[in-house]
Amino acid sequence: MAGYIGRRLLHLVGIMIAVSFLTFLLMYLAPGDAAAKKLNAQGVAVSEEIIEKTRESMGLNRPFLVQYGDWALHALQGDLGNSYKDDFPVAGKLARGLRYTAILAVTSLALAFAVALPLAILTALHKDSLLDDITRLFSFAGNSLPNFLISVLLMYFLCVKAHLLPLTASESVKGLVMPCLALSIPICGRFIRQFRAEILEQLGRPYVSGSMLRGVKQRYILGNVLHNSSISILTIVGLSIGTLLGGSVVIETIFRWPGLGKLAMDAITNRDYPVIQGFVLFTSTVYVVINLLIDICYSWVDPRLRKPGGRS
């Protein structure tokens, strides 16, 4: 297990170096003068002399690789620079936004999983029943509708018509409901469809019919089916993390939820390059680390995957 984790960590380091380099390169090639943008964002009167002094203080006159090396070295120490808008450390902004995004992501994922898995099991056991047809219709609709349209529909029915929830989110449990529903509905639809397909495939395997012929109780058969489906289910959940990180940008902006997504959109609007760099690097790191944890879970479920060349 230690060797397997070591190999995965080496892959992680390579990926993060590539992501950090590409992120810095894109910000370096972005149009406009970074020094002028910083001064404009802070409301400082711009002149050629002030811009030149600012460029020198920011190290923008140095070669690209020197700038990248200095930024990467500080990033390894947790220093991602300061925001152009308010000169506040980027790491502090990301830490505050992470708390709210983590609450939203974990709640949405838990809700989607808690609803999808029982429905997938029931519809797989009662294939082509009325429950199966209704659930598949919901799954198709939830998986097809984009996040922003679901958000608008929820606002109209739950806020404008029913007056049950606030139109924009607040830092409370009640304010969490709308963005959580908007994120979890599409994920739940995807989970139901994919979980159901995997469970149906396992139910058609010879070991299931053999167990039934031997009189094994249904709950034990179902336990084996879920265990054998666990790698596919883990894969689906791992891939949904990217959807949560990407989809939360839209949802947090619509509902004004103060997470990383809203922070990134505000930074893009204000051309706050240090915050954008920090957001991309941070979310990439979170995504890769979580997928590393999913891979470790694979090896725990199926020890054959710990060996090089093990089955996928």
VOPAGU-2260 file (C-alpha; in pm, 1 decimal, decimal comma):
REM VOPAGU-2260
SITE   aa  ch    i         X         Y         Z
SITE  MET   A    0       0,0       0,0       0,0
SITE  ALA   A    1     285,0     241,6      83,1
SITE  GLY   A    2     443,9     183,3    -256,9
SITE  TYR   A    3     110,2     237,3    -433,2
SITE  ILE   A    4      49,9     565,6    -249,1
SITE  GLY   A    5     408,5     674,5    -322,6
SITE  ARG   A    6     359,8     622,6    -696,2
SITE  ARG   A    7      34,6     815,3    -688,8
SITE  LEU   A    8     198,7    1103,4    -498,5
SITE  LEU   A    9     469,7    1126,1    -765,4
SITE  HIS   A   10     198,1    1158,6   -1029,3
SITE  LEU   A   11      32,9    1423,9    -813,5
SITE  VAL   A   12     351,4    1632,6    -796,3
SITE  GLY   A   13     394,4    1621,0   -1174,1
SITE  ILE   A   14      33,9    1723,4   -1234,9
SITE  MET   A   15      53,3    2016,1    -993,3
SITE  ILE   A   16     376,5    2145,8   -1147,3
SITE  ALA   A   17     213,0    2139,7   -1490,9
SITE  VAL   A   18    -105,3    2308,6   -1363,3
SITE  SER   A   19      85,5    2581,1   -1179,4
SITE  PHE   A   20     304,6    2653,7   -1482,1
SITE  LEU   A   21      11,3    2673,5   -1724,8
SITE  THR   A   22    -187,4    2890,5   -1483,1
SITE  PHE   A   23      98,8    3135,9   -1441,4
SITE  LEU   A   24     164,8    3136,1   -1817,2
SITE  LEU   A   25    -197,3    3220,6   -1899,6
SITE  MET   A   26    -199,6    3508,1   -1650,5
SITE  TYR   A   27     134,7    3627,2   -1789,5
SITE  LEU   A   28      -4,4    3629,3   -2145,1
SITE  ALA   A   29    -332,8    3795,8   -2046,5
SITE  PRO   A   30    -385,6    4131,9   -2219,6
SITE  GLY   A   31    -309,9    4452,8   -2034,7
SITE  ASP   A   32     -48,7    4563,7   -1784,5
SITE  ALA   A   33     -76,7    4391,9   -1445,3
SITE  ALA   A   34      70,0    4695,1   -1267,3
SITE  ALA   A   35    -185,8    4929,4   -1426,2
SITE  LYS   A   36    -468,0    4690,7   -1336,4
SITE  LYS   A   37    -353,9    4678,9    -975,4
SITE  LEU   A   38    -337,6    5058,5    -951,7
SITE  ASN   A   39    -677,6    5101,9   -1119,2
SITE  ALA   A   40    -836,3    4843,7    -888,0
SITE  GLN   A   41    -705,6    5033,3    -584,7
SITE  GLY   A   42    -818,5    5372,0    -722,3
SITE  VAL   A   43    -465,5    5512,3    -757,6
SITE  ALA   A   44    -403,6    5784,5   -1017,5
SITE  VAL   A   45    -208,9    5622,8   -1301,4
SITE  SER   A   46      96,8    5779,2   -1460,2
SITE  GLU   A   47     387,9    5627,5   -1649,7
SITE  GLU   A   48     625,3    5690,2   -1361,2
SITE  ILE   A   49     396,7    5527,6   -1103,6
SITE  ILE   A   50     328,9    5231,6   -1333,8
SITE  GLU   A   51     701,0    5175,8   -1387,3
SITE  LYS   A   52     773,4    5185,4   -1013,6
SITE  THR   A   53     485,6    4945,8    -948,8
SITE  ARG   A   54     608,6    4708,9   -1218,0
SITE  GLU   A   55     951,8    4708,0   -1057,8
SITE  SER   A   56     812,2    4648,6    -707,4
SITE  MET   A   57     600,1    4360,4    -842,2
SITE  GLY   A   58     896,9    4207,4   -1021,6
SITE  LEU   A   59     730,6    4229,2   -1363,0
SITE  ASN   A   60    1049,4    4349,9   -1532,3
SITE  ARG   A   61    1222,6    4016,9   -1467,6
SITE  PRO   A   62    1223,5    3723,5   -1717,0
SITE  PHE   A   63     917,7    3497,8   -1721,4
SITE  LEU   A   64    1087,4    3190,2   -1573,0
SITE  VAL   A   65    1232,3    3397,0   -1288,7
SITE  GLN   A   66     885,8    3536,1   -1211,6
SITE  TYR   A   67     734,3    3187,5   -1221,1
SITE  GLY   A   68    1004,9    3041,0    -998,1
SITE  ASP   A   69     960,1    3317,3    -741,4
SITE  TRP   A   70     579,5    3276,6    -745,7
SITE  ALA   A   71     599,8    2896,0    -720,0
SITE  LEU   A   72     847,5    2917,0    -430,3
SITE  HIS   A   73     618,2    3150,7    -238,2
SITE  ALA   A   74     314,7    2932,4    -327,1
SITE  LEU   A   75     485,9    2630,6    -170,6
SITE  GLN   A   76     512,0    2835,0     149,5
SITE  GLY   A   77     141,1    2924,3     136,5
SITE  ASP   A   78     194,5    3275,6       0,3
SITE  LEU   A   79     -14,8    3321,4    -316,8
SITE  GLY   A   80      36,1    3695,4    -332,4
SITE  ASN   A   81    -206,1    3977,2    -258,1
SITE  SER   A   82    -529,7    4076,0    -426,8
SITE  TYR   A   83    -514,0    4368,9    -668,0
SITE  LYS   A   84    -847,6    4495,5    -539,6
SITE  ASP   A   85    -784,2    4532,4    -165,7
SITE  ASP   A   86    -423,7    4408,7    -122,5
SITE  PHE   A   87    -554,8    4130,6     105,0
SITE  PRO   A   88    -359,6    3800,3      99,3
SITE  VAL   A   89    -504,4    3561,2    -158,8
SITE  ALA   A   90    -454,4    3262,6      72,5
SITE  GLY   A   91    -679,2    3426,3     332,8
SITE  LYS   A   92    -952,0    3491,4      75,9
SITE  LEU   A   93    -935,2    3129,5     -44,2
SITE  ALA   A   94    -945,5    2994,8     311,3
SITE  ARG   A   95   -1261,7    3190,0     388,3
SITE  GLY   A   96   -1429,1    3087,2      62,0
SITE  LEU   A   97   -1327,2    2724,4     106,7
SITE  ARG   A   98   -1531,8    2691,9     425,5
SITE  TYR   A   99   -1853,4    2789,5     249,2
SITE  THR   A  100   -1781,3    2592,1     -67,9
SITE  ALA   A  101   -1697,8    2282,0     137,1
SITE  ILE   A  102   -2026,9    2312,3     328,7
SITE  LEU   A  103   -2220,1    2347,6       1,6
SITE  ALA   A  104   -2033,9    2068,7    -180,5
SITE  VAL   A  105   -2045,1    1814,0     102,1
SITE  THR   A  106   -2413,9    1882,5     174,1
SITE  SER   A  107   -2508,9    1857,9    -195,0
SITE  LEU   A  108   -2308,6    1540,2    -250,2
SITE  ALA   A  109   -2447,6    1374,8      64,1
SITE  LEU   A  110   -2805,8    1466,2     -30,6
SITE  ALA   A  111   -2764,4    1340,0    -387,3
SITE  PHE   A  112   -2606,3    1013,6    -270,8
SITE  ALA   A  113   -2864,0     954,2       3,8
SITE  VAL   A  114   -3150,8     993,0    -244,9
SITE  ALA   A  115   -2991,5     825,2    -547,6
SITE  LEU   A  116   -2859,9     500,6    -399,1
SITE  PRO   A  117   -3188,9     375,0    -245,5
SITE  LEU   A  118   -3381,5     473,4    -560,1
SITE  ALA   A  119   -3123,7     302,7    -782,2
SITE  ILE   A  120   -3149,3     -17,9    -576,1
SITE  LEU   A  121   -3531,5     -14,6    -578,7
SITE  THR   A  122   -3558,2      54,7    -951,1
SITE  ALA   A  123   -3299,8    -211,8   -1032,2
SITE  LEU   A  124   -3487,1    -469,9    -821,5
SITE  HIS   A  125   -3822,1    -365,8    -974,9
SITE  LYS   A  126   -3714,8    -302,4   -1332,3
SITE  ASP   A  127   -3981,3    -160,8   -1570,7
SITE  SER   A  128   -4225,6     -95,4   -1286,5
SITE  LEU   A  129   -4413,4     232,9   -1243,3
SITE  LEU   A  130   -4157,2     342,9    -982,5
SITE  ASP   A  131   -3878,6     264,9   -1229,0
SITE  ASP   A  132   -4044,8     470,0   -1505,6
SITE  ILE   A  133   -4105,1     771,1   -1279,7
SITE  THR   A  134   -3752,1     756,9   -1137,6
SITE  ARG   A  135   -3594,7     731,3   -1482,6
SITE  LEU   A  136   -3799,4    1032,2   -1596,7
SITE  PHE   A  137   -3675,5    1233,2   -1297,5
SITE  SER   A  138   -3320,6    1114,7   -1362,9
SITE  PHE   A  139   -3335,8    1218,4   -1727,1
SITE  ALA   A  140   -3480,8    1561,1   -1644,5
SITE  GLY   A  141   -3234,8    1629,0   -1363,0
SITE  ASN   A  142   -2938,8    1518,3   -1570,4
SITE  SER   A  143   -3044,6    1725,0   -1873,8
SITE  LEU   A  144   -3131,0    2059,2   -1717,9
SITE  PRO   A  145   -2836,7    2297,8   -1662,9
SITE  ASN   A  146   -2763,5    2435,8   -1318,0
SITE  PHE   A  147   -2866,9    2790,8   -1398,1
SITE  LEU   A  148   -3209,5    2681,5   -1530,0
SITE  ILE   A  149   -3271,6    2466,7   -1221,9
SITE  SER   A  150   -3175,7    2767,9   -1009,7
SITE  VAL   A  151   -3424,5    2993,7   -1188,8
SITE  LEU   A  152   -3704,0    2734,2   -1152,1
SITE  LEU   A  153   -3631,2    2690,3    -781,2
SITE  MET   A  154   -3631,2    3066,6    -729,5
SITE  TYR   A  155   -3965,0    3101,9    -907,9
SITE  PHE   A  156   -4151,3    2820,5    -734,1
SITE  LEU   A  157   -3995,5    2822,1    -384,6
SITE  CYS   A  158   -3924,4    3193,0    -344,3
SITE  VAL   A  159   -4153,9    3398,4    -566,8
SITE  LYS   A  160   -4463,2    3175,1    -554,5
SITE  ALA   A  161   -4441,8    2983,3    -226,4
SITE  HIS   A  162   -4233,5    3235,7     -26,1
SITE  LEU   A  163   -4066,8    2946,8     155,2
SITE  LEU   A  164   -3702,8    3047,1     115,4
SITE  PRO   A  165   -3498,3    3364,8      66,5
SITE  LEU   A  166   -3421,3    3461,8    -292,9
SITE  THR   A  167   -3049,1    3498,2    -225,7
SITE  ALA   A  168   -2846,7    3287,3      12,3
SITE  SER   A  169   -2738,5    3399,7     354,9
SITE  GLU   A  170   -2477,2    3243,8     579,0
SITE  SER   A  171   -2735,0    3022,4     749,4
SITE  VAL   A  172   -2897,5    2681,0     715,1
SITE  LYS   A  173   -3203,7    2835,0     549,1
SITE  GLY   A  174   -2985,8    3017,0     299,2
SITE  LEU   A  175   -2804,2    2692,8     217,2
SITE  VAL   A  176   -3117,7    2508,7      99,0
SITE  MET   A  177   -3157,5    2671,1    -244,1
SITE  PRO   A  178   -2796,5    2640,9    -367,4
SITE  CYS   A  179   -2779,1    2289,6    -222,9
SITE  LEU   A  180   -3090,6    2181,3    -416,5
SITE  ALA   A  181   -2967,6    2347,2    -736,1
SITE  LEU   A  182   -2638,9    2156,7    -714,6
SITE  SER   A  183   -2771,1    1822,3    -594,4
SITE  ILE   A  184   -3060,1    1774,9    -839,5
SITE  PRO   A  185   -2842,8    1725,5   -1152,4
SITE  ILE   A  186   -2593,8    1512,8    -959,0
SITE  CYS   A  187   -2875,1    1301,3    -814,9
SITE  GLY   A  188   -3016,7    1242,3   -1163,6
SITE  ARG   A  189   -2676,3    1129,3   -1288,6
SITE  PHE   A  190   -2620,3     908,5    -985,0
SITE  ILE   A  191   -2955,9     731,4   -1020,9
SITE  ARG   A  192   -2897,6     649,0   -1387,0
SITE  GLN   A  193   -2541,4     526,9   -1342,1
SITE  PHE   A  194   -2595,9     344,1   -1011,2
SITE  ARG   A  195   -2901,3     168,2   -1153,6
SITE  ALA   A  196   -2712,2      56,5   -1464,3
SITE  GLU   A  197   -2424,0     -81,7   -1256,3
SITE  ILE   A  198   -2653,2    -264,4   -1011,4
SITE  LEU   A  199   -2854,1    -412,7   -1299,7
SITE  GLU   A  200   -2533,3    -538,5   -1457,2
SITE  GLN   A  201   -2431,0    -707,7   -1132,5
SITE  LEU   A  202   -2776,7    -858,8   -1084,8
SITE  GLY   A  203   -2738,1   -1029,0   -1422,4
SITE  ARG   A  204   -2413,1   -1201,2   -1323,7
SITE  PRO   A  205   -2407,4   -1579,7   -1265,1
SITE  TYR   A  206   -2312,7   -1548,3    -897,3
SITE  VAL   A  207   -2646,9   -1377,8    -826,5
SITE  SER   A  208   -2859,0   -1647,8    -989,1
SITE  GLY   A  209   -2643,8   -1914,5    -822,3
SITE  SER   A  210   -2694,7   -1755,2    -481,4
SITE  MET   A  211   -3069,6   -1737,7    -537,8
SITE  LEU   A  212   -3081,1   -2106,2    -633,7
SITE  ARG   A  213   -2895,1   -2195,3    -314,4
SITE  GLY   A  214   -3154,4   -2006,4    -110,0
SITE  VAL   A  215   -2927,7   -1720,1       5,4
SITE  LYS   A  216   -3130,3   -1437,2     157,4
SITE  GLN   A  217   -3187,1   -1133,5     -62,8
SITE  ARG   A  218   -3015,0    -891,6     173,7
SITE  TYR   A  219   -2690,0   -1090,4     154,9
SITE  ILE   A  220   -2711,4   -1108,7    -223,4
SITE  LEU   A  221   -2773,8    -733,5    -234,7
SITE  GLY   A  222   -2475,0    -677,8      -5,9
SITE  ASN   A  223   -2250,3    -868,4    -249,5
SITE  VAL   A  224   -2395,6    -675,8    -543,6
SITE  LEU   A  225   -2322,9    -340,5    -375,4
SITE  HIS   A  226   -1970,6    -452,2    -282,3
SITE  ASN   A  227   -1896,8    -555,6    -640,3
SITE  SER   A  228   -2044,6    -227,9    -765,2
SITE  SER   A  229   -1844,3     -18,4    -520,9
SITE  ILE   A  230   -1551,9      58,8    -754,8
SITE  SER   A  231   -1784,9     191,4   -1025,4
SITE  ILE   A  232   -1980,6     386,5    -764,9
SITE  LEU   A  233   -1659,0     535,6    -625,7
SITE  THR   A  234   -1558,4     634,1    -980,1
SITE  ILE   A  235   -1890,7     810,1   -1037,5
SITE  VAL   A  236   -1865,3     993,9    -705,1
SITE  GLY   A  237   -1503,2    1093,5    -776,3
SITE  LEU   A  238   -1593,6    1235,0   -1117,4
SITE  SER   A  239   -1879,8    1431,9    -962,9
SITE  ILE   A  240   -1628,6    1628,0    -755,0
SITE  GLY   A  241   -1528,0    1814,0   -1070,0
SITE  THR   A  242   -1895,2    1890,2   -1135,4
SITE  LEU   A  243   -1929,8    2025,6    -781,6
SITE  LEU   A  244   -1623,4    2246,8    -811,6
SITE  GLY   A  245   -1720,9    2374,1   -1154,8
SITE  GLY   A  246   -2095,8    2395,3   -1099,1
SITE  SER   A  247   -2057,4    2575,7    -768,5
SITE  VAL   A  248   -1912,6    2875,4    -955,5
SITE  VAL   A  249   -2247,6    2932,2   -1129,8
SITE  ILE   A  250   -2462,0    2843,0    -828,1
SITE  GLU   A  251   -2267,1    3055,7    -580,7
SITE  THR   A  252   -2283,7    3353,5    -817,2
SITE  ILE   A  253   -2659,9    3319,7    -871,4
SITE  PHE   A  254   -2745,5    3278,1    -503,5
SITE  ARG   A  255   -2468,1    3505,6    -372,5
SITE  TRP   A  256   -2322,6    3224,8    -161,2
SITE  PRO   A  257   -1981,4    3349,7     -34,7
SITE  GLY   A  258   -1770,7    3053,5    -149,4
SITE  LEU   A  259   -1479,3    2998,5    -384,2
SITE  GLY   A  260   -1700,9    3012,3    -693,1
SITE  LYS   A  261   -1830,2    3360,5    -618,8
SITE  LEU   A  262   -1479,2    3469,8    -525,4
SITE  ALA   A  263   -1350,3    3348,5    -863,7
SITE  MET   A  264   -1628,5    3522,7   -1058,8
SITE  ASP   A  265   -1564,6    3849,1    -875,8
SITE  ALA   A  266   -1192,1    3813,9    -947,6
SITE  ILE   A  267   -1258,2    3754,2   -1319,0
SITE  THR   A  268   -1486,9    4057,3   -1334,3
SITE  ASN   A  269   -1223,8    4276,2   -1164,7
SITE  ARG   A  270    -932,0    4109,9   -1350,2
SITE  ASP   A  271    -778,2    4027,3   -1014,9
SITE  TYR   A  272    -508,2    3794,2   -1153,8
SITE  PRO   A  273    -349,5    3679,6    -823,5
SITE  VAL   A  274    -689,7    3560,6    -696,9
SITE  ILE   A  275    -760,9    3381,7   -1027,1
SITE  GLN   A  276    -419,3    3210,1   -1013,7
SITE  GLY   A  277    -473,9    3106,9    -654,0
SITE  PHE   A  278    -824,7    2978,0    -726,7
SITE  VAL   A  279    -714,3    2763,5   -1022,1
SITE  LEU   A  280    -414,5    2624,3    -835,1
SITE  PHE   A  281    -612,3    2557,5    -518,9
SITE  THR   A  282    -912,2    2391,2    -684,4
SITE  SER   A  283    -680,6    2181,5    -903,4
SITE  THR   A  284    -496,1    2065,1    -593,0
SITE  VAL   A  285    -821,7    1979,4    -414,6
SITE  TYR   A  286    -951,5    1789,8    -718,1
SITE  VAL   A  287    -630,7    1588,5    -764,0
SITE  VAL   A  288    -597,4    1511,0    -391,4
SITE  ILE   A  289    -957,1    1393,5    -362,6
SITE  ASN   A  290    -913,6    1171,3    -666,9
SITE  LEU   A  291    -597,7    1032,9    -505,8
SITE  LEU   A  292    -807,3     944,1    -200,8
SITE  ILE   A  293   -1062,6     777,4    -430,3
SITE  ASP   A  294    -781,7     572,6    -589,0
SITE  ILE   A  295    -663,3     466,1    -243,7
SITE  CYS   A  296   -1019,9     357,7    -169,0
SITE  TYR   A  297   -1006,0     148,1    -489,4
SITE  SER   A  298    -704,4     -39,4    -356,9
SITE  TRP   A  299    -879,5     -93,2     -24,6
SITE  VAL   A  300   -1188,2    -237,3    -196,7
SITE  ASP   A  301    -984,1    -447,6    -442,5
SITE  PRO   A  302    -628,2    -524,0    -319,0
SITE  ARG   A  303    -527,3    -639,8    -669,0
SITE  LEU   A  304    -515,4    -274,7    -775,4
SITE  ARG   A  305    -221,0    -210,0    -541,1
SITE  LYS   A  306       8,0    -405,7    -772,0
SITE  PRO   A  307     152,1    -244,2   -1088,2
SITE  GLY   A  308     -48,6    -363,3   -1383,9
SITE  GLY   A  309    -348,5    -456,5   -1167,1
SITE  ARG   A  310    -685,9    -457,9   -1335,1
SITE  SER   A  311    -871,1    -128,8   -1374,8
